[in-house]
Amino acid sequence: WDAPRERWAQCGMQRGHLSEGTALGPDCPPGPGPDLVLLTERGRDATLFKISDQKPLGCWSVKHGQILTCPVVCNFETHEYIAVHDDKVLRIWKNEDINLDKAFKATLSADVYRIHSLPQGGPVVLFRGGGVRTLDVLLEAPQQEIENVISGEVIRWSGAFMEGQQPVLIFTTEKDEDFFVYVQKPKLSSLHKYKLEQQESAKPVCFTAHITNQTVTLLCLYSNDSVYQVLIPLQQDTEEEEEEEEILSKSLLLNFSASETVLKGTSLVALDKDHVAVLGSLTAPRKERRECLTIWNTKFHTLQTSKELPLGTSGQLWCYEEKFFLIHGKVLTVIMYKCETSSLAAAVGKLKCSQTPDVSSFVNWNTLEDEELEVSFQSQESVALQAESRMNLRSRRSTVTEQQPETLSIGQLLLNLKDASNYVLETKLRKLMAKAPTPDLQATIGCVVTALTDRCKRNPKYYPQLFLQEIVETRNLSYSLCPDLMAVALDKKDMHLLQICLERFPDIPEEITYACLKAFLGMSESHLQNIDVNLDSVICYIDVEFDNKEVKTEIAENGFGAAMDQDMCGTKIPKQSQPWSDDDSCPVGPQKAALLNAVLHSAYTETFLLPHLKNLPAGQAILFLRYLYYLYVKCSEKVNTTLPGIRSPTINQIMDWMCLLLDAQFTVMVMLPEAKELLSNLHKFVRAQVRFYSELNKIEGSLRELQRLNHLRESHTYSIEVLEII
């Protein structure tokens, strides 16, 4: 067999904060799809992330004063989400639901400890008293009495597994420093209780388990830096009750304190029958404690790999589908790995791999720094983490498979071009993109853009505008492939490139979308007229003969403008000019309108965009609202409420952004005199629209009858119909 090959990539899905001091710690169960994950944060929030896009797809929160006391899980059969707040209140909702307060609610008769959801076995509810119910049985009678299985014991860990067609729930409890193990089959009403053999001067810190061949393998991480193994056979169900609880013996599996460097584990996960992952901290004499993630071979008691985590972790580790999930700093980090069959030859480093591992390729986009370009391409190679050099164990340095020459040459070429001239750099990069193999094409282009943006950062005078625009227009890129590109374009005020990125990138963070919006609104019309911008989205409904009059965006503060604030003595208050008129002209020029249309087309999540929009300057907010109102009026002039042109905003996009902007800037809009007439006009127009559609609804039946008669009428005849409209 071959040695384990761990493949690592970070998927930095930044959250605003991880709150402290609440009852529930962060949890990360799988989502409804293979590329989705649910993050339940402490307190009130649950977020659905798409791993490949590094982007949240949805966020749900309970009301103020309520606390999530059970992590949110997904019902894989119905694709619904299940959560418990305030210990007893069960909530069930679908992906399209926004307000949890309106979701299905059931108040239970006992406190819930955890809900486990199995892909084929359905959700299983574990109560704090040890009672277990499947979700469908519980929903038949939410107030049904739940038996108290444990007496004076506290649940420390629980896990759910499938054995054949039956779900099996395993949980451990503690009472007076004694630990007990319960194995229950909910659908068969089968329960078995065991007692763990005591360990002198040490107690369990965490547990993990897996089931193989009708045997439960329980792994226990103890406070004496050791992992013990407990084997529990799944007993046949009998009607006779056991008179005495069986005491489970344990065997030593791993010891982390065999040298001066000691691993203090906080979380343990079983990867397969031969490998476990331990999250913890390394302690050594006269050295600072370092948190790290390690993978151990339990068959040969060796440390396979380790990775330092300098930003610290929450102490929790989750694992499924060959991915680790952990909170690193304040970022949910996804680490991909691959464990292969173990053999003694590979464990001692004597077996050279002669085959290319069949693993899907990926690129670590968050580590594309200059000095790391040679290891950024990990396609068709297996990069193992280096073991701790001072661990005096039977460990080895993880072997690295022979790199393909073409893969190595890409990374090495980028390093060699670091100090090349601009012309040589662009020429070589064009050739590199032209001859890149198909599987590595996206990775290659991503690194090309990264190399260009890195040079732009080092040399402010260098900016290959046409080359970057050509790459974005002709290649299927995304924000995650070149995360620095839009930041550089914002710094260089390259409005055309930003427009292209907004139209083509599907995964732009809301922070960048807001930065583009602010830059577009703040750019003067005279400057924009000298910039090459694609006008296809506005040319059909905006008069290109824009009068080039700057829209006055100065906002009076506390009743005084900027001039008044500088010197109020002996100066008359200037009469406030009215920048908005009642004519049908667009409040912005065609170039700015085209840029704003690109923003309207970008994907976003309201929860994450709203805080940024609250920071939009008042003048820019009013100007943006005027443009949205203009688009809204233009759409309403058309029978099909559709603007002409290529990639013109839809009525839904206009309405969504208008509502979002009013939500974010409500206080500003109400307080400013400049917004009074605009809001009044908007209110009158919306009210007229509502009245109009209300009248249409009243005559809908008559209109349908006219349509039917029109189809029945022959082309060579005519008739006069008299319809009485009631």
JOLINLIN-V10618 format. One line per field, one symbol per residue. phi: phi as a letter, one per 30 degrees, with the letter a starting at -180 (. if undefined). burial: # if it has 16 or more other ideal C-beta (glycine too) atoms within 10 Angstrom, else .. Layout:
BEGIN
phi->???
burial->???
END
This chain:
BEGIN
phi->.cddccccaccdcdcdacdcicdcddbbddcdbdcbbcccddjbcbbcccddchbdcabbbdddjcbdcbedbcdddchccbbbbhibccbbbcdddccddcdebbcccbdcdacccceccidbcccddjdbbdddddddaecddcdcdcbiccdcaaabbcbiccdbcbbcbbahiccbbccbcedchcbbcbcdddbdhabdcabaaacbhibdcccbccdcibcccbcbdddddbdddddbddccdbbdcbbccdbddcccdcbbbdcadcbbcbcabccbeibddbdacbbccddchbddbabdbddibdicbbaahhbcbaccibbdccbdbbccecbddddcicccdccdddbddabdddbdcedcddcddcdhbbccdddddcddbdcbdddcddddeddddddddddddecdddddedddddddddcddedcddddddddddddddddddbedcadeddddddddccdcbdddbdcddddddddhddddddddddcdcbdddddedddeddddddddddddccdbdcddbddbcdddddicdddcdcdchibddddddaddicddddddcdccddcdddbdddddddddddddddaceecdeddddcdeedddddddddddddddddddcdchbddjchdddddddddddddddddceddddddddcdddddddddddddddddddddddcedddddddddddddddcbbaccccccc
burial->.##########.#.#..#.....#.######....################.####.#####...#.#########...######.#######...#..#..#....#.#.#######..#############.#..#.......#..##..#.#.#####.#...########....########...#####.#..#....######.#....#######..####.#.#.#.............#.#..##.#.#..###########..##########......#########.########.#...#######...######..#######.##.#...##.....#.....#...###..#....#..##########.##..#.#.##.##.#.##..#..##.##..#.......##.##..##..#...#.###############......##..###.##..#.##########.###...############..###.#######.##.#.#..#....###.###.##...#....#.#.##.......#..............##.....#################.######..##..#.###############.##.......#.#.#####.###.##.###.##..##..#.##..##..#............................................
END
